[in-house]
Amino acid sequence: MAENGATVTIGDVNEAAGGALAASFPERVAYVRCDVTSWESLTALFAAAAGNGPIDIVFSNAGVTGREQLLEDSYSEAGGELLPPTFPDVAVNLTASLLVTKLAMHEFRKHRRGRLVYTGSAASYLDTPPLWNYCAAKHAVLGLMRSLRSTVPGWGDITVNLVAPWFTLTPMAAALGPRWGDRPANTAEAVARALVFAAVGKEWREGGVSGEQRAGQPVNGCAFWVGGNAIVEFEGPMRQARSQWMGDQLAAAVADGQAALGGW
């Protein structure tokens, strides 16, 4: 799903970019206008996609930034009372991911297969002032992926992964351009490569993120950081490093507790 809320559905995933595929096979590309914050709009989108056969891959990609009012004070004209802040962007950056998850898993469980990929952000891991609401929402999307990754394999050949782009050269990042300067930045193409791998890639490490995944299985539970066009998987190393920041005894207790609760 694009940042403007529109959606492009492509029949097959291959090494070509989506635009090249659309140019070569226009009859295999459908455009459906969609409001990702609307359940009715999303159900219509998924119905249109399912009309062409089982849905194999869903990218939950919608994201916006706007004026952040969390730390701005506004007062009522009548009594001079402090007014509550508004968070309209949270509906796109978080609630939409929950709605997409519901619909994607509903479709995937019908056929016992599917790939769900979230677009998180560097803000899923790092503090990013002054984007307070955006940062909180993207942390939540990472938490959503983590909360699902131990569950979905029980429903069939189903996986969830996340891509976390750092500064990327898109119109949405234009306002931060002067602050970023000439530091290495992502191209949209590099982020797209990470998205495609998250959808169709195979686990290249014995143990994977959970410690129990086999090399060669579809990647699941991964978060692919994209920075300066370099792609690094974060979740596996973070799990392996628990003993370094918890200590061996606490890390072992946490691993045992997580296993008892059904998580990683």
C-alpha positions as CSV (number, residue, x, y, z in Angstrom):
1,M,0.0,0.0,0.0
2,A,1.4,3.3,-1.0
3,E,2.0,6.3,1.3
4,N,-1.0,8.1,-0.3
5,G,-3.3,5.2,0.6
6,A,-3.5,3.9,-2.9
7,T,-2.8,0.2,-3.6
8,V,-1.2,-1.6,-6.5
9,T,-1.6,-5.3,-6.8
10,I,0.9,-7.2,-8.9
11,G,0.3,-10.7,-10.0
12,D,3.8,-12.2,-9.7
13,V,6.9,-11.1,-7.7
14,N,10.1,-11.3,-9.6
15,E,13.4,-9.4,-9.8
16,A,12.0,-6.6,-11.9
17,A,10.7,-3.5,-10.3
18,G,7.0,-3.1,-10.0
19,G,6.9,-0.3,-12.6
20,A,8.8,-2.3,-15.2
21,L,6.4,-5.2,-14.6
22,A,3.4,-3.0,-15.0
23,A,4.8,-1.6,-18.2
24,S,5.5,-5.1,-19.6
25,F,2.2,-6.7,-18.4
26,P,-0.4,-4.0,-17.9
27,E,-3.2,-6.5,-18.0
28,R,-1.8,-8.1,-14.8
29,V,-1.8,-4.9,-12.7
30,A,-4.9,-3.6,-11.0
31,Y,-5.3,-0.2,-9.3
32,V,-7.8,0.1,-6.5
33,R,-8.3,3.4,-4.7
34,C,-8.4,2.7,-1.0
35,D,-8.6,4.5,2.4
36,V,-6.5,2.3,4.7
37,T,-8.3,3.8,7.8
38,S,-11.7,2.5,6.6
39,W,-12.8,-1.1,7.2
40,E,-15.3,-0.9,4.4
41,S,-12.7,0.4,1.9
42,L,-10.2,-2.2,2.9
43,T,-12.7,-5.1,2.7
44,A,-13.6,-3.9,-0.8
45,L,-9.9,-3.9,-1.7
46,F,-9.3,-7.4,-0.4
47,A,-12.5,-8.6,-2.2
48,A,-11.2,-7.2,-5.5
49,A,-7.8,-8.9,-5.0
50,A,-9.3,-12.2,-4.0
51,G,-11.4,-12.2,-7.1
52,N,-8.3,-13.0,-9.1
53,G,-7.4,-16.0,-6.9
54,P,-5.8,-16.6,-3.5
55,I,-4.0,-13.7,-2.0
56,D,-0.3,-14.7,-1.6
57,I,1.4,-11.5,-0.4
58,V,0.2,-8.4,1.4
59,F,2.3,-5.3,2.0
60,S,1.1,-3.1,4.8
61,N,2.9,0.0,3.7
62,A,0.8,3.1,4.3
63,G,2.6,5.8,6.3
64,V,2.3,9.5,6.7
65,T,3.8,12.3,8.7
66,G,2.1,15.6,9.6
67,R,2.0,18.3,12.1
68,E,2.7,16.8,15.5
69,Q,0.6,18.5,18.2
70,L,1.6,16.4,21.2
71,L,3.6,19.1,22.9
72,E,1.7,22.1,21.5
73,D,-0.8,23.8,23.9
74,S,-4.2,24.8,22.6
75,Y,-6.9,26.4,24.7
76,S,-10.7,26.8,24.4
77,E,-11.9,30.2,23.5
78,A,-14.6,30.2,26.2
79,G,-12.9,29.1,29.3
80,G,-9.3,29.0,28.4
81,E,-9.1,25.3,29.2
82,L,-6.3,23.1,27.8
83,L,-7.7,21.2,24.8
84,P,-6.7,17.6,24.2
85,P,-4.2,17.0,21.4
86,T,-5.3,15.2,18.2
87,F,-3.5,12.3,16.5
88,P,-5.0,11.8,13.0
89,D,-1.8,10.2,11.7
90,V,-2.0,7.3,14.1
91,A,-5.0,6.0,12.2
92,V,-2.8,5.6,9.1
93,N,0.4,4.6,10.8
94,L,-1.0,2.1,13.3
95,T,-4.7,1.4,13.1
96,A,-4.5,0.6,9.4
97,S,-1.9,-2.0,10.0
98,L,-4.2,-3.7,12.5
99,L,-7.1,-3.7,10.0
100,V,-4.8,-5.0,7.2
101,T,-3.6,-7.7,9.5
102,K,-7.1,-8.8,10.3
103,L,-8.0,-9.1,6.6
104,A,-4.7,-10.6,5.5
105,M,-4.8,-13.4,8.1
106,H,-8.5,-14.1,7.2
107,E,-7.5,-14.7,3.6
108,F,-4.3,-16.6,4.4
109,R,-5.9,-19.0,6.8
110,K,-8.4,-20.0,4.0
111,H,-5.6,-21.4,2.0
112,R,-3.0,-22.0,4.7
113,R,-0.4,-19.8,3.1
114,G,0.6,-16.2,2.8
115,R,3.2,-13.5,3.4
116,L,2.5,-10.3,5.4
117,V,5.2,-7.6,5.3
118,Y,4.9,-4.4,7.3
119,T,6.7,-1.2,6.5
120,G,8.0,0.0,9.9
121,S,10.7,2.6,10.1
122,A,14.0,3.5,11.7
123,A,11.5,5.1,14.1
124,S,10.5,1.5,15.1
125,Y,13.9,1.3,16.9
126,L,15.2,4.8,17.3
127,D,13.9,8.0,19.0
128,T,13.0,10.4,16.2
129,P,12.0,13.8,17.6
130,P,10.0,15.8,16.6
131,L,8.0,12.9,15.1
132,W,6.7,11.8,18.5
133,N,3.4,10.3,17.3
134,Y,5.0,8.7,14.3
135,C,7.7,7.1,16.4
136,A,5.2,5.7,18.9
137,A,3.1,4.2,16.0
138,K,6.1,2.6,14.2
139,H,7.3,1.1,17.5
140,A,3.8,-0.4,17.8
141,V,3.9,-1.8,14.3
142,L,7.2,-3.6,15.2
143,G,5.5,-4.9,18.3
144,L,2.6,-6.2,16.2
145,M,4.9,-8.1,13.9
146,R,6.8,-9.6,17.0
147,S,3.5,-10.6,18.6
148,L,2.4,-12.5,15.5
149,R,5.5,-14.3,14.4
150,S,5.3,-17.2,16.8
151,T,1.6,-17.7,16.1
152,V,1.2,-17.6,12.3
153,P,3.3,-20.7,11.5
154,G,0.6,-22.7,13.3
155,W,-1.9,-21.7,10.7
156,G,0.1,-23.1,7.7
157,D,2.8,-21.7,5.5
158,I,2.3,-18.1,6.7
159,T,4.9,-15.6,7.7
160,V,5.2,-12.0,9.0
161,N,8.2,-9.7,8.6
162,L,9.0,-6.0,8.7
163,V,11.2,-3.6,6.8
164,A,12.6,-0.6,8.8
165,P,13.9,2.0,6.4
166,W,16.1,4.8,7.7
167,F,16.3,8.1,5.9
168,T,14.8,7.5,2.4
169,L,14.6,9.9,-0.6
170,T,10.9,10.2,-0.8
171,P,8.6,13.3,-0.8
172,M,7.5,12.4,2.7
173,A,11.1,13.0,3.9
174,A,11.7,16.2,2.1
175,A,11.2,18.4,5.1
176,L,14.0,16.7,6.9
177,G,16.4,16.9,3.9
178,P,18.2,20.0,5.0
179,R,18.9,18.5,8.4
180,W,20.1,15.2,6.9
181,G,22.5,16.9,4.5
182,D,24.8,14.7,2.4
183,R,24.7,11.7,4.7
184,P,24.1,8.3,3.0
185,A,20.4,7.9,2.2
186,N,18.2,5.1,0.9
187,T,16.7,5.0,-2.6
188,A,13.2,3.7,-2.9
189,E,14.6,0.9,-5.0
190,A,16.7,-0.4,-2.1
191,V,13.8,-0.4,0.2
192,A,11.8,-2.3,-2.4
193,R,14.5,-5.0,-2.6
194,A,14.2,-5.4,1.2
195,L,10.4,-5.7,0.9
196,V,10.6,-8.3,-1.8
197,F,13.1,-10.4,0.2
198,A,10.9,-10.1,3.3
199,A,8.1,-11.6,1.2
200,V,9.9,-14.3,-0.7
201,G,13.3,-14.8,0.9
202,K,14.6,-17.9,2.7
203,E,16.2,-18.1,6.1
204,W,20.0,-18.1,5.6
205,R,20.9,-18.7,9.2
206,E,20.5,-21.9,11.2
207,G,18.2,-21.1,14.1
208,G,16.8,-17.9,12.5
209,V,15.3,-15.4,14.9
210,S,13.6,-17.9,17.2
211,G,16.7,-20.1,17.6
212,E,14.7,-23.0,16.3
213,Q,14.2,-22.2,12.6
214,R,16.0,-24.1,9.9
215,A,18.0,-22.6,7.2
216,G,16.1,-22.6,3.9
217,Q,12.7,-22.0,5.5
218,P,10.8,-18.9,4.5
219,V,12.0,-15.9,6.6
220,N,9.7,-15.2,9.5
221,G,9.8,-12.8,12.4
222,C,12.6,-10.7,10.8
223,A,13.1,-7.0,10.7
224,F,15.2,-5.7,7.8
225,W,16.8,-2.4,8.6
226,V,17.6,-0.4,5.4
227,G,20.2,2.4,5.8
228,G,22.3,4.0,3.1
229,N,20.9,1.2,0.8
230,A,22.5,-1.5,3.1
231,I,20.1,-4.1,4.4
232,V,20.7,-5.7,7.9
233,E,18.5,-8.1,9.8
234,F,18.0,-6.9,13.4
235,E,15.8,-9.3,15.3
236,G,18.1,-12.4,15.2
237,P,21.2,-10.6,16.6
238,M,19.1,-8.8,19.2
239,R,17.7,-12.0,20.5
240,Q,21.2,-13.6,20.6
241,A,22.5,-10.6,22.5
242,R,20.0,-10.8,25.3
243,S,22.5,-12.3,27.7
244,Q,24.9,-9.4,27.0
245,W,22.4,-6.8,28.3
246,M,20.3,-9.0,30.7
247,G,23.0,-11.3,32.0
248,D,22.9,-15.1,31.5
249,Q,20.6,-15.9,34.3
250,L,17.9,-13.4,33.5
251,A,18.2,-14.1,29.8
252,A,17.6,-17.8,30.4
253,A,14.6,-17.0,32.6
254,V,13.1,-14.7,30.0
255,A,13.6,-17.3,27.3
256,D,11.9,-19.9,29.5
257,G,9.0,-17.5,30.3
258,Q,8.5,-16.5,26.7
259,A,8.4,-20.2,25.6
260,A,5.8,-20.9,28.3
261,L,3.7,-18.0,27.0
262,G,4.0,-19.0,23.4
263,G,6.4,-16.2,22.3
264,W,10.0,-16.0,21.3
